[in-house]
């Protein structure tokens, strides 16, 4: 490496020396100090003019490149100060254009992430406000003697506390998924057992709401390669949503069957009103929910994160008045 650097420096010195000598000779020849024929003086003059023009052009190009590089530096300082709206024009040589495009893409991503972070904080604060207000109001009423300390008045406090517990656990799951720390205890999961256990946990709620629960697991269905607790949590979220939007006399069906080679498809279908078309493309985003919903808007986002952590995919199909189907595609055993 040292030899190569030395050779390059020596070559640069030789080239600069030769160019300097040629420049001096051209100047002296053009003014007649060095003896030469008139034609030679003309050639030397033209050569001198061309050299000066080339030098001026090089200075202009260098100034433009330096100006564009300076804009990149200024924009980087703005990013460092927290101004993620900084952008730079995509101009100049190809390398500088590529650098400008990469910089703009980076700043756009940072701006989007910052907007998302602020939105999540605002949404979390909004979701926490309601149960905290209920707890404080009921507790103050009991302490001040306005309400008696009986089960009727303590009940709302317990319900709000449960809401807070669910919200905190949902936020914890989302944080783990976002950081890539969502751990899975994989094992073969019997699909029929998973579906029936989940349905059994909701039968009392469904009976009270007048909604039928239907199990449709295909025979000889292969096991899922997954974490049974996480998968049960995902199905719980889907069933809770389906029951919430299914009217009395309706039905919720949980089906399972082999999908693509090495994959299993588990779906939850309800015959409710369906998801509004404007919400359907964003239904798996955090805190996205129908204005009439009393949930946190995190359930389907958690389902998506759990399924993707297993190496699967999730999709939603819905039409107004025709119900909704949420389908999970998960890896079968020995097909991780």
C-alpha positions as CSV (number, residue, x, y, z in Angstrom):
1,X,0.0,0.0,0.0
2,X,2.8,2.4,0.9
3,X,4.6,1.7,-2.4
4,X,1.4,2.4,-4.3
5,X,0.8,5.7,-2.6
6,X,4.4,6.7,-3.2
7,X,4.2,5.8,-6.9
8,X,0.9,7.8,-7.2
9,X,2.4,10.8,-5.5
10,X,5.5,10.6,-7.7
11,X,3.4,10.3,-10.8
12,X,1.3,13.3,-9.7
13,X,4.4,15.4,-9.2
14,X,5.8,14.5,-12.6
15,X,2.4,15.3,-14.3
16,X,2.1,18.6,-12.5
17,X,5.8,19.4,-13.3
18,X,5.2,18.7,-17.0
19,X,2.0,20.7,-17.1
20,X,3.7,23.6,-15.4
21,X,6.7,23.5,-17.7
22,X,4.4,23.3,-20.7
23,X,2.3,26.3,-19.4
24,X,5.4,28.4,-18.9
25,X,6.8,27.5,-22.3
26,X,3.5,28.4,-24.0
27,X,3.4,31.8,-22.2
28,X,7.0,32.6,-23.1
29,X,6.5,31.5,-26.7
30,X,3.3,33.5,-27.1
31,X,4.9,36.7,-26.0
32,X,8.0,36.1,-28.1
33,X,10.5,35.6,-25.2
34,X,11.3,32.1,-26.5
35,X,12.3,32.3,-30.1
36,X,9.9,30.6,-32.5
37,X,8.4,31.1,-35.9
38,X,5.2,33.3,-36.2
39,X,3.1,30.2,-36.8
40,X,4.5,28.6,-33.7
41,X,3.6,31.7,-31.7
42,X,0.0,31.5,-33.0
43,X,-0.2,27.8,-32.0
44,X,1.3,28.6,-28.6
45,X,-1.3,31.4,-28.2
46,X,-4.2,29.1,-29.1
47,X,-2.8,26.4,-26.7
48,X,-2.5,29.0,-23.9
49,X,-6.1,30.1,-24.5
50,X,-7.4,26.5,-24.5
51,X,-5.4,25.7,-21.4
52,X,-6.9,28.8,-19.6
53,X,-10.4,27.9,-20.8
54,X,-10.0,24.3,-19.5
55,X,-8.7,25.6,-16.2
56,X,-11.6,28.0,-15.8
57,X,-14.0,25.2,-16.7
58,X,-12.4,22.9,-14.2
59,X,-12.8,25.6,-11.5
60,X,-16.5,26.1,-12.4
61,X,-17.1,22.3,-12.2
62,X,-15.3,22.0,-8.9
63,X,-17.3,24.9,-7.5
64,X,-20.6,23.3,-8.5
65,X,-19.6,20.0,-7.0
66,X,-18.4,21.7,-3.9
67,X,-21.7,23.7,-3.7
68,X,-23.8,20.5,-4.0
69,X,-21.6,18.7,-1.5
70,X,-22.1,21.7,0.8
71,X,-25.9,21.4,0.5
72,X,-25.6,17.8,1.5
73,X,-23.6,18.8,4.6
74,X,-26.1,21.5,5.5
75,X,-29.0,19.1,5.1
76,X,-27.2,16.5,7.2
77,X,-26.8,19.1,10.0
78,X,-30.5,19.8,9.8
79,X,-31.2,16.1,10.1
80,X,-28.9,16.0,13.1
81,X,-30.9,18.9,14.7
82,X,-34.1,17.0,14.3
83,X,-35.4,18.6,11.0
84,X,-36.3,15.5,9.0
85,X,-37.9,17.5,6.2
86,X,-34.5,18.3,4.8
87,X,-34.0,17.3,1.2
88,X,-31.3,18.0,-1.4
89,X,-31.7,18.4,-5.2
90,X,-30.7,15.4,-7.3
91,X,-28.1,16.9,-9.7
92,X,-24.5,16.6,-10.7
93,X,-22.4,13.6,-11.6
94,X,-23.9,10.1,-11.3
95,X,-22.2,9.4,-8.0
96,X,-23.4,12.6,-6.5
97,X,-27.0,12.0,-7.8
98,X,-26.9,8.5,-6.2
99,X,-25.8,10.0,-2.9
100,X,-28.5,12.7,-3.1
101,X,-31.2,10.0,-3.8
102,X,-30.0,7.9,-0.8
103,X,-30.0,10.9,1.4
104,X,-33.5,11.9,0.4
105,X,-34.7,8.4,1.0
106,X,-33.1,8.3,4.4
107,X,-34.6,11.6,5.4
108,X,-38.1,10.6,4.1
109,X,-37.9,7.4,6.2
110,X,-36.8,9.3,9.3
111,X,-39.6,11.8,8.8
112,X,-42.2,9.0,8.4
113,X,-40.9,7.2,11.5
114,X,-41.0,10.4,13.6
115,X,-44.6,11.1,12.5
116,X,-45.5,7.5,13.3
117,X,-43.9,7.8,16.7
118,X,-45.8,10.9,17.6
119,X,-49.0,9.4,16.3
120,X,-48.5,6.3,18.5
121,X,-47.8,8.4,21.6
122,X,-50.9,10.4,21.0
123,X,-53.0,7.3,20.4
124,X,-51.7,5.6,23.5
125,X,-52.4,8.6,25.6
126,X,-55.9,8.7,24.2
127,X,-56.5,5.0,25.0
128,X,-55.1,5.4,28.5
129,X,-57.2,8.4,29.3
130,X,-60.6,6.7,29.4
131,X,-59.9,3.8,31.9
132,X,-57.8,6.2,34.1
133,X,-60.7,8.7,34.2
134,X,-63.1,5.9,35.2
135,X,-60.8,4.6,37.9
136,X,-60.2,8.1,39.3
137,X,-63.8,9.2,39.1
138,X,-65.2,6.1,40.9
139,X,-62.4,6.0,43.5
140,X,-62.9,9.7,44.3
141,X,-66.6,9.2,44.6
142,X,-66.1,6.3,47.1
143,X,-63.5,8.3,49.1
144,X,-65.7,11.4,49.3
145,X,-68.7,9.3,50.4
146,X,-70.7,10.0,47.2
147,X,-70.8,6.3,46.2
148,X,-71.0,3.4,48.6
149,X,-68.0,1.1,48.6
150,X,-70.0,-1.9,47.2
151,X,-69.6,-4.2,44.3
152,X,-71.7,-2.0,42.0
153,X,-69.3,0.9,42.4
154,X,-66.1,-1.1,42.5
155,X,-67.1,-3.0,39.4
156,X,-66.2,-0.2,36.9
157,X,-62.8,0.2,38.6
158,X,-62.0,-3.5,38.1
159,X,-63.3,-3.4,34.5
160,X,-61.1,-0.3,33.7
161,X,-58.1,-2.0,35.4
162,X,-58.6,-5.0,33.2
163,X,-58.7,-2.7,30.1
164,X,-55.4,-1.2,31.2
165,X,-53.8,-4.6,31.7
166,X,-54.9,-5.7,28.2
167,X,-53.7,-2.4,26.6
168,X,-50.3,-2.7,28.4
169,X,-49.8,-6.3,27.3
170,X,-50.8,-5.4,23.8
171,X,-48.3,-2.5,23.7
172,X,-45.6,-4.9,25.1
173,X,-46.3,-7.4,22.4
174,X,-46.1,-4.7,19.7
175,X,-42.9,-3.3,21.1
176,X,-41.3,-6.8,21.1
177,X,-42.4,-7.5,17.6
178,X,-41.1,-4.1,16.3
179,X,-37.7,-4.6,17.9
180,X,-37.5,-8.2,16.6
181,X,-37.5,-9.6,20.2
182,X,-40.8,-11.5,20.0
183,X,-39.7,-14.9,21.1
184,X,-41.5,-18.0,19.9
185,X,-41.6,-21.4,21.7
186,X,-42.1,-23.5,18.6
187,X,-43.6,-26.9,18.7
188,X,-46.1,-28.9,16.6
189,X,-49.5,-27.4,17.3
190,X,-52.6,-29.6,16.6
191,X,-54.9,-27.3,14.6
192,X,-58.1,-29.0,15.7
193,X,-57.2,-28.7,19.4
194,X,-56.1,-25.1,19.0
195,X,-59.4,-24.1,17.2
196,X,-61.7,-26.0,19.6
197,X,-60.0,-24.8,22.8
198,X,-60.2,-21.2,21.5
199,X,-63.9,-21.6,20.6
200,X,-64.7,-23.2,24.0
201,X,-63.2,-20.1,25.7
202,X,-65.8,-17.9,23.8
203,X,-68.9,-20.1,23.9
204,X,-70.4,-18.4,27.0
205,X,-69.9,-15.0,25.5
206,X,-71.2,-16.1,22.1
207,X,-74.3,-17.7,23.8
208,X,-75.0,-14.5,25.7
209,X,-74.8,-12.5,22.4
210,X,-76.9,-15.0,20.5
211,X,-74.1,-15.8,18.1
212,X,-73.3,-19.4,16.9
213,X,-69.7,-20.6,16.9
214,X,-68.9,-23.0,14.0
215,X,-65.8,-25.2,13.8
216,X,-64.7,-26.3,10.3
217,X,-61.3,-28.0,10.5
218,X,-60.5,-30.2,7.5
219,X,-59.8,-33.9,8.4
220,X,-56.1,-35.0,8.6
221,X,-55.0,-31.4,8.8
222,X,-51.2,-31.3,9.5
223,X,-49.9,-29.6,12.6
224,X,-48.7,-26.0,12.6
225,X,-45.1,-25.3,13.4
226,X,-45.6,-22.5,15.9
227,X,-45.9,-21.2,19.4
228,X,-49.3,-22.4,20.8
229,X,-49.7,-19.5,23.3
230,X,-49.0,-16.8,20.6
231,X,-51.3,-18.5,18.1
232,X,-54.0,-18.8,20.7
233,X,-53.6,-15.1,21.4
234,X,-54.0,-14.3,17.7
235,X,-57.2,-16.4,17.4
236,X,-58.5,-14.8,20.6
237,X,-58.2,-11.4,19.1
238,X,-59.9,-12.5,15.9
239,X,-62.8,-14.2,17.7
240,X,-63.3,-11.2,20.0
241,X,-63.4,-8.9,17.0
242,X,-65.8,-11.2,15.1
243,X,-68.2,-11.5,18.0
244,X,-68.2,-7.7,18.6
245,X,-69.4,-7.1,15.0
246,X,-71.8,-10.0,14.6
247,X,-75.4,-9.3,15.3
248,X,-77.7,-11.6,17.3
249,X,-78.7,-14.6,15.3
250,X,-75.4,-14.5,13.2
251,X,-72.5,-17.0,13.2
252,X,-68.7,-17.0,13.4
253,X,-66.9,-19.7,11.7
254,X,-63.3,-20.8,12.3
255,X,-61.9,-22.9,9.5
256,X,-58.6,-24.6,8.8
257,X,-57.2,-26.5,5.9
258,X,-53.9,-27.0,4.0
259,X,-53.0,-24.1,1.7
260,X,-49.8,-23.9,-0.4
261,X,-47.3,-26.7,-0.1
262,X,-46.0,-26.8,3.5
263,X,-48.5,-24.1,4.7
264,X,-51.7,-24.1,6.7
265,X,-54.6,-21.7,6.3
266,X,-56.7,-20.8,9.4
267,X,-59.5,-18.3,8.9
268,X,-62.1,-16.6,11.0
269,X,-65.3,-15.5,9.2
270,X,-68.2,-13.5,10.6
271,X,-71.5,-12.5,8.8
272,X,-71.5,-9.0,10.3
273,X,-71.7,-5.7,8.5
274,X,-68.1,-5.9,7.2
275,X,-65.2,-3.5,7.3
276,X,-65.7,0.0,5.8
277,X,-63.9,0.1,2.4
278,X,-61.7,3.1,3.5
279,X,-60.4,1.2,6.5
280,X,-59.8,-2.2,4.8
281,X,-56.4,-1.4,3.3
282,X,-55.2,-0.2,6.8
283,X,-57.0,-2.7,9.0
284,X,-53.7,-4.2,10.2
285,X,-52.1,-0.9,11.1
286,X,-51.8,0.2,14.8
287,X,-54.7,2.1,16.3
288,X,-56.8,1.9,13.1
289,X,-60.4,1.2,14.0
290,X,-64.0,2.1,13.1
291,X,-65.3,5.2,15.0
292,X,-68.0,3.0,16.6
293,X,-65.4,0.5,17.9
294,X,-64.7,0.4,21.7
295,X,-61.4,-1.5,21.3
296,X,-57.9,-0.1,21.3
297,X,-57.3,-0.7,17.6
298,X,-54.3,-2.9,18.4
299,X,-55.8,-6.4,18.0
300,X,-55.3,-6.9,14.3
301,X,-51.9,-5.3,14.4
302,X,-50.9,-7.9,17.0
303,X,-52.3,-10.7,14.9
304,X,-50.2,-9.5,12.0
305,X,-47.0,-9.3,14.0
306,X,-47.5,-12.8,15.5
307,X,-48.2,-14.3,12.2
308,X,-45.2,-12.6,10.5
309,X,-43.0,-13.7,13.4
310,X,-43.9,-17.3,12.5
311,X,-43.0,-16.7,8.9
312,X,-46.6,-16.5,7.7
313,X,-48.9,-14.0,6.2
314,X,-52.3,-12.5,7.1
315,X,-55.0,-11.0,4.9
316,X,-58.5,-9.5,5.2
317,X,-61.5,-9.8,2.8
318,X,-64.6,-7.9,3.5
319,X,-67.6,-6.4,1.8
320,X,-70.4,-4.2,3.2
321,X,-73.2,-6.4,4.4
322,X,-71.4,-9.7,3.6
323,X,-69.1,-10.1,6.7
324,X,-65.4,-10.3,7.1
325,X,-62.8,-13.1,6.7
326,X,-59.4,-12.8,8.3
327,X,-57.1,-15.6,7.0
328,X,-53.8,-16.6,8.5
329,X,-51.3,-18.6,6.4
330,X,-48.8,-20.4,8.7
331,X,-46.0,-22.9,8.2
332,X,-46.8,-26.6,8.8
333,X,-44.6,-28.9,10.7
334,X,-41.2,-29.7,9.0
335,X,-41.7,-26.8,6.6
336,X,-40.0,-23.9,8.5
